[in-house]
Amino acid sequence: MGYYDRIVASVETSAPAQGLLARTPSPALVLGAIASVQFGSAIATTLFARIGPAGAVALRLVAASVVLMMIWRPSLRGRTRRDLLLAAVFGGVLAGMNLAFYEAIQRIPLGIAVTIEFVGPLAVAIAGSRRRLDLVWVALAAAGIVGLMKGDSHGLDTLGVVLALTAGCLWGAYILINARVGRTFAGGTGLAIAMCVASVVALPFGIAQGGAQLVQPHILLVGAAVGMLSSAIPYTFEMEALRRIATSVFGVLMSLEPAMAALAGFLVIGQSLSVRELIGIALVVVASVGASTAARRAPIAV
């Protein structure tokens, strides 16, 4: 079964969502999630000088946890140990993914970081494939990454690249676990529990970097906005979209993530990219589009 086919199949039996999200077209939810998380990440970089990347992550996750708990009011009563363990693992992945990514974008431009990070879910998308065409998408993605590494305007920080790759691996895990959480828990209750776990994991790192600055009114306000844009809104949108979106549409729309990150970096924090780097991002986007559409056409194993 193809990667996106597995995601959709695993959430088809989820409890139906209620309200506005359930009536919103899934493509609109995915596009909204992409824009929200990338512009939220761009805004988060403005906090790094005061509270560091880990401080920004802590504020982001805590703010998102408060909002999600108020919306979904999850209860642990009646939940099996396996259900709670799944939510806890999901929370650990969320914390690790965010910490690695924010540390990366402190060192390398946002558009480049997201493009490098994107090789994680792209690799999962074509893992185990026996189609020769997928070798073309792998080659295009590799060429794009090489183009980014040899960009003219930026000497990429090695640690930043490693952190982006780490975030990419965790992003792939996030997508797969997200699907299981969506099947196990109704609405966003599983996400709310996982976000609380992620906050607990990230908070010590945030306090170590941000200290007393974390409770400054301006910092708290911006952190709350980042939490809404980068966590509460996109994760909720994605979880709802994954319940019912067509596999090809989901894959193609998610492929726009690196391009959206480059746009957000340029508009919010003035990060310009060279022609070589823009071509590298474009190659990765094309590779992802190709891999996701090919996955839909492939026979589904049962």
N, C-alpha and C positions, 0 to 999 in steps of 0.2 A: 504494500500500500504506500502511495506517495506521501510525503511529509504533510502537505496541507490536507490531503484526504484523511490522514490519521487524526489530525486535529478536529476536523469537522465531524468525523464519525464518532469521536470520543465525547463530543458535547451534544450530540443530537438528542440524548435522553435526559438532558438537564431540565429542571423545572422551568417553565416559561416565565420570562421576566414580565413585570407589569409596568404600566405607565408610559411616559414619554419615550424612554429608551427603546422600549419594545416596538414603538410605532415608527422610530427613525430608521431610514434605510441603512443597511449595514455598511455600504461603501462610504456614506457620509460619516458614520461613526469612526471608521478606520482613518479616514482623512483628517477628521477632527482630532483624533488621538495623536496622529503623527505631528500635526502642526502644534498641538498643545505641548507635547513633551519636548520638542526641539526648541521652541521659543522659551519654554520654561528653563531648559538647560542653559540657553544663552543668557537669560536674566540671572541665573544662579552664579555665573562666572563673575558678576559684579560684586558678589559677596566674598570672593576668595581672599581678597587682600585683608579683610577684617576678621573672618572666622575660619578661613581655610576650606578646602574642598570637603573634608569630613564634617565640618560644622554645617556647611550648606546641606549636605546629605541628611544630617540629623534633623535639622529644622524641616526639611522637605518631608521626611518620613513621619515625623511626629505630627506635623500639620495635617498630612493626608490621613493618618490614623484617627485623629480627632474627628475629622469630617466623615470618614467612612463609618466609624462607630456610631456617630449620631444618625446617619442615614439608615444603616442596616440593623443596628442593635443586635449583633449576633449573640447567640446563647451557646455555651459549652455543654449544657445539660442534654443528655441523650446522645452525645457524640461518642463514637468509638475511639479507642486509642489510636487506631490506624488513621481515622479522619484527622485527628488533632496532630498526629505526626506529619501527615501530608501538608497541613497548613503551616506547621513549623518549618518544614523543609523549604516550602515556598517562600516563607519569610526570610530564611537565611540566604536563599538565592537572591531575593530582592535586595537585601542589604549589601551583599557582596558585589552584585552587578552595579549598584549605584555608587558604592565607594570606589570601585576600580575605574568606572567611567568618569567620575568627577575628578579624580586624581589625574586621569589622562588629559581631560580638556583644560586642566591648569597648565599643561606642558605642550600640547599641540592644538592646532585650530580645530574648532568644533566640527566642521564639515569633514575634515580628514579623519578625526577620531571616530565619528559615526560610520564612515565608510570602512575603516579598518575593523571596527566592531561588528559590522554587518556580515563579515565573512563567517561568523559563528552560526547564525541562523541559515545562511546560504549553504554552509557545509552540511548542516542537518537536513536541509531540503533535498540534497542530492545524495545523502549517505545511503549506501546499499543499492544505488541505482545500477542497472545493467545496460542502460541506454548509452550508445556511443555519443549521441548528441550532447549529453551532459558534460562530456570532456571539453566541448567548445565553451560552455558556460564557465567551467573551472578555469580554462585558459584565459578567457576574457577578464574574469575577476582577478586572476594572478597578474595579468598585464596592468590592470588598473591599480593594484596595490604597489607594483613596482614603479609605476608612474608617480604615485604619491611619494614614495620613498626618495625619488630623485628629483623632487620639485625644485624649481629655481629660487623661489622666494623664501623658503623656510628650510632650515636645517632641523629635521625632525629629531626630537629628543627620544633616545632609545627607550628609556623607561616609560615614556608616554605611549610609545607604540606597544610595548609589552602589556601595559595596563589596559589599553584599548582592546588588544587581543583577548586578554583575560575577561574583560567585560563582554566580549563577543561570545565566548564559550558559555558564560553564565546567561546571556540573552537567549541562546539556543535552549538551555535548560529551562529558563523561565517560560518560554512559549509552550513547551511540552507539558510542564507541570501545571501551567495555567489552565490548559485544557482539562486536566484531571480534576483540578479544584472546581472548575465550572460544572463538571459532571456531578461532583460529590456534594457541593453546597448550593443551596438555592440563592439566586440573586448574587449580591456581592458580599454575602456573609463570610465566605471563606477568604476572600480578599481582605476584608476588614481584620480578621484574625491574623492573617499573614502579615499585614502591614504593622500591626502592633508588635509582632515578633521581630520584624525588620527594624523597628524603632529601637527596641531594647538592644539589639545587636550593634546598631550604628551609634547609639548615644555615647558610649564611652570614648569612641574615636572622635566624635564631634566635640565633646567637652575638652578633650586633650588639646585640640587645635583651637577651638573658639573661646573657651573659658567664659569669663563674665560677659564678653561681647554678645554671647548668644541671647541674652535677655534684654538687650537694648531695644527700645520700641521700634526704631526704624528697621533694625535687623530682623526682628520678629515679624514685622509687617511684610517685608520682602520675602522672608522665608515661608510665610504662610501662602503668599501668592505662588511661589515656586512649588510648594507642596500641592496646591490645587492643579497647577498647569502640568507639572511633571509626573505626578503620581495619581492623585484621586481621580481626575478627569480621564486621562488616557487609559489607565488600567481598567477602569469601569467600562469605558467605551469598548476596549478590546475584548474584554470578557463577554460582553453582550454580543458583539459582532461575531465572535467565534462560535456562538451557539447556532448561527443560521446563515452565515455568509457562504457564497459559492467559493469553492477552493481556488479557482483561477483568479477571481476578483480580489480575494484576500492577499494572495501572493503578489500580484501585480501592484496593488496599492501599497503594501508594505515595502515594496522595492523603491518607493519614492523617498524613503527615510533619509538616505545620505544627501539627496538633493535639497530636501527641506532643511536639513541641518546646515548646509552651506548657506542657504538663503537666510536662515535665522542668524547665523554668525555674522553675516555681512550687514544685515539690517539693524541688529541690536547692539553689537559690539564692534562693528567696523572691521571684521576680519576678511580681508580680500584674499583671493586665491589666484595662483598663476594659471595660465592656459593649460599647462601640463597637468596640474592638479585637478582642474575642472574636467579634463578629458579622463583622468584616472577615476574620478567619481562617476562619470557617465558610463564608463566601461563596467563598473561594478553594478550600477543600476540596471544596465542592459542584461548582464549575466543573471541577475536575480529575476528579472522579468521572464527571461527565457527559461530558467529552471522551474519557476512556478507554473508557467503555462504548459510546459512539457509534462510536469507532474500530473496535471489534470487529464492529459490525453493518454497517459500510460495506463495499462490494465491494472485493476485493483485486485490485490491478492486478498483472499478471505480464508 
